[in-house]
């Protein structure tokens, strides 16, 4: 579950850059923001070892494929979990229901029970106000 949350965070962080680089007049909806995640990403899977009381990071590669229907995306993430386990692949299939503002994700990892998670999502409009004078 923690890995899924971290991978979700890993995928969300690049979308902030997308929204920030869009013209102020452009409106971005959830489907468009999700489409901006499609591609290949590399980063670190960060975790804290509470026994050693320090943070560790391991390289992770993620490929996100938009399935072209405006609703479905497939995410494949690989990371090296050490000499005993080796390369771990986590595969997630997401379905976006625009009418309900819900993203449902089924996540699969070898040797683990598949998980099914749903989250409600919404964008909140931001307005930048320029004030002059005092």
PASEBA-1860 file (N, C-alpha, C; in nm, 3 decimals):
! residues 134
1> XXXXXXXX> 0.082/-0.119/0.000/0.000/0.000/0.000/0.087/0.126/0.000 ~ 0.195/0.127/0.082/0.283/0.243/0.085/0.349/0.264/-0.050 ~ 0.390/0.155/-0.114/0.455/0.167/-0.244/0.358/0.227/-0.345 ~ 0.232/0.184/-0.343/0.132/0.240/-0.435/0.115/0.388/-0.412 ~ 0.110/0.429/-0.285/0.094/0.571/-0.253/0.215/0.650/-0.300 ~ 0.335/0.595/-0.282/0.454/0.665/-0.327/0.462/0.672/-0.478 ~ 0.422/0.566/-0.545/0.422/0.569/-0.691/0.318/0.667/-0.742 ~ 0.206/0.677/-0.673/0.106/0.777/-0.709/0.166/0.915/-0.694
9> XXXXXXXX> 0.236/0.940/-0.582/0.301/1.068/-0.561/0.403/1.094/-0.670 ~ 0.482/0.996/-0.704/0.581/1.009/-0.809/0.515/1.052/-0.940 ~ 0.397/0.998/-0.967/0.330/1.031/-1.092/0.261/1.166/-1.086 ~ 0.224/1.210/-0.968/0.153/1.338/-0.955/0.249/1.455/-0.962 ~ 0.369/1.440/-0.909/0.464/1.550/-0.906/0.489/1.609/-1.044 ~ 0.513/1.528/-1.151/0.534/1.588/-1.283/0.414/1.666/-1.333 ~ 0.291/1.631/-1.291/0.174/1.702/-1.339/0.170/1.844/-1.286 ~ 0.234/1.870/-1.172/0.240/2.006/-1.118/0.315/2.095/-1.216
17> XXXXXXXX> 0.425/2.042/-1.271/0.501/2.118/-1.370/0.418/2.147/-1.494 ~ 0.336/2.054/-1.534/0.250/2.072/-1.650/0.153/2.186/-1.625 ~ 0.087/2.185/-1.510/-0.013/2.287/-1.478/0.054/2.423/-1.463 ~ 0.173/2.426/-1.404/0.240/2.553/-1.380/0.288/2.616/-1.511 ~ 0.319/2.535/-1.613/0.371/2.590/-1.737/0.259/2.628/-1.835 ~ 0.136/2.594/-1.805/0.024/2.627/-1.892/-0.005/2.777/-1.883 ~ -0.051/2.839/-1.993/-0.086/2.980/-1.988/-0.194/3.004/-1.882 ~ -0.192/3.123/-1.823/-0.286/3.155/-1.715/-0.431/3.142/-1.761
25> XXXXXXXX> -0.456/3.165/-1.891/-0.593/3.159/-1.941/-0.639/3.017/-1.969 ~ -0.545/2.921/-1.973/-0.580/2.783/-2.006/-0.646/2.715/-1.887 ~ -0.753/2.643/-1.914/-0.819/2.564/-1.811/-0.779/2.419/-1.832 ~ -0.737/2.354/-1.726/-0.695/2.215/-1.734/-0.793/2.132/-1.653 ~ -0.850/2.031/-1.715/-0.941/1.943/-1.642/-0.863/1.817/-1.599 ~ -0.927/1.734/-1.522/-0.861/1.616/-1.467/-0.814/1.522/-1.579 ~ -0.898/1.501/-1.680/-0.862/1.410/-1.789/-0.737/1.461/-1.862 ~ -0.729/1.591/-1.886/-0.612/1.649/-1.954/-0.487/1.636/-1.867
33> XXXXXXXX> -0.501/1.661/-1.738/-0.387/1.647/-1.646/-0.339/1.502/-1.644 ~ -0.432/1.408/-1.641/-0.393/1.266/-1.642/-0.321/1.231/-1.771 ~ -0.369/1.281/-1.885/-0.304/1.253/-2.013/-0.160/1.305/-2.015 ~ -0.134/1.415/-1.943/0.000/1.473/-1.942/0.101/1.381/-1.873 ~ 0.053/1.283/-1.800/0.142/1.189/-1.731/0.194/1.079/-1.822 ~ 0.132/1.061/-1.938/0.172/0.953/-2.028/0.318/0.972/-2.071 ~ 0.391/0.862/-2.069/0.531/0.867/-2.109/0.615/0.782/-2.016 ~ 0.746/0.801/-2.027/0.839/0.726/-1.943/0.901/0.822/-1.842
41> XXXXXXXX> 0.904/0.778/-1.717/0.953/0.860/-1.607/1.059/0.783/-1.530 ~ 1.156/0.854/-1.477/1.257/0.795/-1.390/1.269/0.883/-1.267 ~ 1.289/0.820/-1.153/1.304/0.895/-1.029/1.348/0.803/-0.918 ~ 1.314/0.841/-0.797/1.351/0.762/-0.680/1.227/0.725/-0.600 ~ 1.229/0.605/-0.551/1.127/0.559/-0.457/1.188/0.582/-0.319 ~ 1.137/0.680/-0.248/1.193/0.719/-0.119/1.118/0.651/-0.006 ~ 1.193/0.608/0.093/1.130/0.550/0.212/1.219/0.574/0.333 ~ 1.158/0.571/0.448/1.233/0.591/0.572/1.246/0.458/0.645
49> XXXXXXXX> 1.370/0.424/0.679/1.398/0.307/0.760/1.398/0.354/0.905 ~ 1.292/0.320/0.977/1.278/0.368/1.114/1.378/0.302/1.209 ~ 1.427/0.184/1.175/1.528/0.118/1.258/1.659/0.197/1.252 ~ 1.699/0.235/1.131/1.822/0.313/1.113/1.797/0.463/1.130 ~ 1.670/0.502/1.133/1.628/0.641/1.147/1.688/0.728/1.036 ~ 1.681/0.678/0.911/1.726/0.759/0.798/1.648/0.725/0.672 ~ 1.652/0.818/0.577/1.582/0.804/0.451/1.671/0.733/0.350 ~ 1.609/0.650/0.267/1.677/0.581/0.159/1.600/0.605/0.030
57> XXXXXXXX> 1.670/0.598/-0.080/1.604/0.611/-0.209/1.658/0.505/-0.304 ~ 1.568/0.443/-0.378/1.610/0.347/-0.479/1.554/0.391/-0.614 ~ 1.631/0.371/-0.721/1.584/0.414/-0.854/1.457/0.339/-0.894 ~ 1.367/0.411/-0.958/1.244/0.351/-1.011/1.219/0.407/-1.151 ~ 1.174/0.320/-1.239/1.136/0.360/-1.374/0.988/0.330/-1.391 ~ 0.915/0.425/-1.444/0.771/0.411/-1.462/0.733/0.446/-1.606 ~ 0.649/0.364/-1.666/0.593/0.392/-1.799/0.442/0.401/-1.782 ~ 0.385/0.511/-1.830/0.240/0.533/-1.820/0.185/0.541/-1.962
65> XXXXXXXX> 0.088/0.455/-1.990/0.030/0.447/-2.125/-0.117/0.490/-2.119 ~ -0.148/0.596/-2.192/-0.287/0.640/-2.207/-0.351/0.547/-2.310 ~ -0.465/0.490/-2.277/-0.529/0.392/-2.365/-0.619/0.454/-2.471 ~ -0.625/0.589/-2.476/-0.694/0.657/-2.585/-0.843/0.673/-2.570 ~ -0.900/0.624/-2.459/-1.045/0.637/-2.443/-1.083/0.749/-2.347 ~ -0.983/0.825/-2.299/-1.009/0.934/-2.206/-1.036/0.887/-2.064 ~ -1.026/0.758/-2.040/-1.059/0.706/-1.907/-0.955/0.608/-1.852 ~ -0.890/0.532/-1.940/-0.805/0.421/-1.894/-0.657/0.451/-1.915
73> XXXXXXXX> -0.579/0.422/-1.811/-0.433/0.435/-1.820/-0.371/0.311/-1.757 ~ -0.258/0.268/-1.812/-0.183/0.156/-1.756/-0.046/0.207/-1.714 ~ -0.010/0.178/-1.589/0.118/0.222/-1.533/0.200/0.099/-1.496 ~ 0.326/0.096/-1.541/0.419/-0.012/-1.506/0.541/0.050/-1.442 ~ 0.571/0.008/-1.320/0.686/0.061/-1.248/0.779/-0.052/-1.209 ~ 0.909/-0.031/-1.228/1.011/-0.130/-1.194/1.111/-0.067/-1.098 ~ 1.147/-0.144/-0.994/1.255/-0.102/-0.906/1.327/-0.226/-0.854 ~ 1.453/-0.206/-0.815/1.536/-0.316/-0.765/1.520/-0.322/-0.614
81> XXXXXXXX> 1.466/-0.434/-0.565/1.439/-0.451/-0.423/1.550/-0.531/-0.353 ~ 1.671/-0.527/-0.409/1.784/-0.591/-0.344/1.815/-0.728/-0.399 ~ 1.926/-0.788/-0.352/1.975/-0.915/-0.407/1.883/-1.034/-0.381 ~ 1.806/-1.033/-0.275/1.718/-1.145/-0.246/1.592/-1.145/-0.332 ~ 1.543/-1.027/-0.365/1.417/-1.014/-0.439/1.440/-0.983/-0.586 ~ 1.532/-0.892/-0.614/1.559/-0.852/-0.752/1.463/-0.743/-0.799 ~ 1.442/-0.739/-0.931/1.357/-0.637/-0.990/1.210/-0.667/-0.958 ~ 1.141/-0.566/-0.910/0.999/-0.576/-0.878/0.922/-0.493/-0.981
89> XXXXXXXX> 0.817/-0.551/-1.036/0.729/-0.478/-1.126/0.594/-0.462/-1.059 ~ 0.544/-0.341/-1.057/0.410/-0.311/-1.009/0.332/-0.258/-1.128 ~ 0.221/-0.322/-1.160/0.137/-0.282/-1.272/0.004/-0.235/-1.219 ~ -0.038/-0.117/-1.265/-0.166/-0.061/-1.222/-0.249/-0.024/-1.343 ~ -0.377/-0.051/-1.334/-0.472/-0.011/-1.437/-0.568/0.087/-1.370 ~ -0.575/0.208/-1.426/-0.663/0.312/-1.370/-0.780/0.338/-1.463 ~ -0.894/0.361/-1.403/-1.014/0.398/-1.477/-1.069/0.526/-1.417 ~ -1.083/0.630/-1.500/-1.134/0.759/-1.456/-1.280/0.772/-1.496
97> XXXXXXXX> -1.367/0.796/-1.398/-1.509/0.821/-1.421/-1.531/0.971/-1.403 ~ -1.534/1.044/-1.515/-1.547/1.190/-1.509/-1.678/1.233/-1.445 ~ -1.785/1.158/-1.467/-1.915/1.194/-1.411/-1.917/1.192/-1.259 ~ -1.843/1.100/-1.201/-1.838/1.087/-1.055/-1.712/1.152/-0.996 ~ -1.618/1.192/-1.083/-1.491/1.246/-1.033/-1.413/1.141/-0.956 ~ -1.417/1.016/-1.003/-1.351/0.906/-0.932/-1.245/0.842/-1.021 ~ -1.133/0.807/-0.958/-1.030/0.726/-1.023/-1.024/0.595/-0.945 ~ -1.044/0.484/-1.015/-1.035/0.352/-0.953/-0.911/0.284/-1.010
105> XXXXXXXX> -0.829/0.230/-0.921/-0.703/0.169/-0.961/-0.693/0.026/-0.911 ~ -0.663/-0.065/-1.001/-0.632/-0.204/-0.965/-0.481/-0.219/-0.978 ~ -0.416/-0.266/-0.871/-0.271/-0.276/-0.869/-0.228/-0.421/-0.849 ~ -0.130/-0.463/-0.929/-0.083/-0.601/-0.928/0.067/-0.605/-0.906 ~ 0.110/-0.697/-0.819/0.252/-0.720/-0.793/0.270/-0.868/-0.764 ~ 0.368/-0.929/-0.829/0.396/-1.071/-0.812/0.409/-1.105/-0.662 ~ 0.341/-1.212/-0.622/0.351/-1.260/-0.484/0.263/-1.185/-0.385 ~ 0.184/-1.090/-0.434/0.097/-1.013/-0.345/-0.047/-1.020/-0.394
113> XXXXXXXX> -0.138/-1.000/-0.303/-0.279/-0.994/-0.338/-0.305/-0.863/-0.413 ~ -0.375/-0.868/-0.526/-0.407/-0.744/-0.597/-0.488/-0.651/-0.508 ~ -0.469/-0.521/-0.530/-0.547/-0.424/-0.452/-0.635/-0.342/-0.545 ~ -0.745/-0.296/-0.491/-0.840/-0.212/-0.565/-0.866/-0.090/-0.478 ~ -0.834/0.027/-0.531/-0.851/0.152/-0.457/-0.927/0.251/-0.543 ~ -1.008/0.333/-0.478/-1.079/0.440/-0.546/-1.055/0.570/-0.472 ~ -1.044/0.678/-0.549/-1.032/0.809/-0.486/-1.112/0.910/-0.564 ~ -1.167/1.002/-0.491/-1.244/1.110/-0.553/-1.146/1.222/-0.583
121> XXXXXXXX> -1.157/1.284/-0.700/-1.064/1.389/-0.737/-1.139/1.508/-0.795 ~ -1.081/1.624/-0.775/-1.138/1.748/-0.829/-1.028/1.852/-0.837 ~ -1.040/1.940/-0.935/-0.949/2.054/-0.943/-1.019/2.173/-0.881 ~ -0.944/2.252/-0.810/-0.996/2.376/-0.756/-0.933/2.489/-0.835 ~ -1.013/2.581/-0.882/-0.961/2.692/-0.962/-0.876/2.783/-0.874 ~ -0.768/2.829/-0.931/-0.681/2.925/-0.862/-0.681/3.054/-0.943 ~ -0.682/3.164/-0.873/-0.680/3.291/-0.943/-0.566/3.374/-0.888 ~ -0.487/3.430/-0.978/-0.376/3.515/-0.937/-0.423/3.659/-0.949
129> XXXXXX> -0.410/3.733/-0.842/-0.454/3.872/-0.843/-0.332/3.962/-0.834 ~ -0.323/4.056/-0.924/-0.214/4.153/-0.923/-0.266/4.280/-0.860 ~ -0.202/4.324/-0.755/-0.241/4.448/-0.688/-0.133/4.551/-0.707 ~ -0.174/4.669/-0.736/-0.078/4.780/-0.747/-0.110/4.882/-0.640 ~ -0.014/4.959/-0.603/-0.035/5.061/-0.500/-0.026/5.000/-0.362 ~ -0.073/5.074/-0.263/-0.068/5.027/-0.125/-0.204/4.995/-0.073
END
